[in-house]
Amino acid sequence: MSATLSPQEVLNNKWVDVNTTDLIDTSQTDFQFNKLLQCKEVIYAPELCIETAGVQFIELDPRKPSDDDKQELIDKILQSEDELAAQICHTTLFSQYINKKQLLHQRILLSVSQKYHQALQDSTKSDAAKVSSSSCELTTDLANESVTHTPTGNSLLLELGLKTGLSLMFSLLKQSWLQSQTHPDTYNLSNDVLVTARDLLSSLPPLSLALDTKIPPIGNQTLTQICQFLQSTAHGSSGADMRGRQLAAEVLLCLVIQRGSLHSVLDWVRMARSESTQGVMISTSLLTQVVQQIECSVVLSSDNFEGQEEISLNAAATSLMKHVCTTATTYIEMCTRCEPNPDQENVLPSDVYIWGSNSSHQLAEGSQEKILTAKHTETFSGCQFVEAGQYCTFTIAGDGSIKACGKGSYGRLGLGDSTNQAQLKPLAFESQVSVVKISSSKGSDGHTLALTRDGTVYSWGDGVSTLYLCIIVFTCIIICILIVCLL
């Protein structure tokens, strides 16, 4: 039975994220094709009936048929054989597999066309139909760039304008600081600009700039340039006065917290603890607001900052690192709070709810139907910890034993083979172990790490990267030996 895409308009654009190289694997092709069937995006055409009546032979003269009659009979026989061969070949497994891959590629191409090209055409027509202001054009170009990620003439001009505008703004700020030093009576424009920027960033919701996918590439480049300028200003290399250096450090801290990156926080701490920023102060109220966003509680009394409107950058960096470490410790305690403890005599039973994809029996429900809402299951009863991996699931019982189910390719289940498991199956270790923590990868081809109570770490699953590393190291050793021999 041949299948075709549904002729109705499909609004599911999640197919844009599917990697076409994964379709090389037969299991991935079947998995993605089942998603097409579940979403009713494929319709089947009725099978063609195979005619078994045979060829309608022409009436030949038994005495002496002509050459034309012979050729007509041969053509009808060949045509009948071709039709029969085409119908038979269409029902083979290979032909069905090719048909599935073709439909998946067509579906992905349709999603890409609808999400990118059609959106770009609609926005172009809309822009041509109305006259927008310069600010609206800037917003539209940023939105188009964030969607297409394709360098066009408009995006290149926009990038040139932003970079030129940033350079001009930085130069004006530096010039204002220099004029205020030579003429103290002049108006200091730079500090007022930084105050406005600080107040604006402080009023934004937490982590407003955390998602890089929501920010176009040119926006990330702009943020990087602004952070570099603020950092150099805080160090005193931009000619700013002490008030300007303080405001630069405060604006940079607000940007760092809005970005939500630990790497950015550590860069700010490194800048605050450097010798060039000694003597620069920071607002205590701003630091309090930052700590509120980090750990949702204010614990500044132990730092002896009460009654102080400003503190040094060094003290602020120390306090910030203290609260970051406290938050990390609290998170680790929450993650390990439900670890199994074999020393307990009475382990309380636990209730487990499951939902989501069950394409590889990772939910151990017998069938492979997806579960759209949370469902209570007795299959995982008695376990004290559950870890969801890449198409697989692991459980830790109260005695520290591990069971696994789901997809078994690349040995991701740790059962000694690559067979899928529809039900939970216990893992066998070389000796009796008590596992307290397990972590399984959510990408690649799946690997898992298990930590025992005595500190031993076990690993299994995809290890192709380690193999490549060994090959590279071995090749380097051989090259070094050859070089030494030649010398």
Secondary structure, 3 states (H helix, E strand, C coil): CCEEECCCCCCCCHHHHCCHHHHHCHHHHHHHHHHHHHCCCEEECCCCCCCCCCCCCCCCCCCCCCHHHHHHHHHHHHHHHHHHHHHHHHCCHHHHHHHHHHHHHHHHHHHHHHHHHHHHHHHHHHHHHCCCCHHHHHHHHHHHHHHHCCCCHHHHHHHHHHHHHHHHHHHHHHHHHHHHHHCCCCCCHHHHHHHHHHHHHHHCCCCCCCCHHHCCHHHHHHHHHHHHHHHHHHHCCCCCCHHHHHHHHHHHHHHHHHHCCHHHHHHHHHHHCCHHHCCCEEEHHHHHHHHHHHHCCCCCHHHCCCCCCEEEHHHHHHHHHHHHHHHHHHHHHHHHCCCCCCCCCCCCCCCEEEEECCCCCCCCCCCCCCEEEEEEECCCCCEEEEEECCCEEEEEECCCCEEEEECCHHHCCCCCCCCCEEEEEECCCCCCCCEEEEEECCCCCCEEEEEECCCCEEEEECCHHHHHHHHHHHHHHHHHHHHHHHC
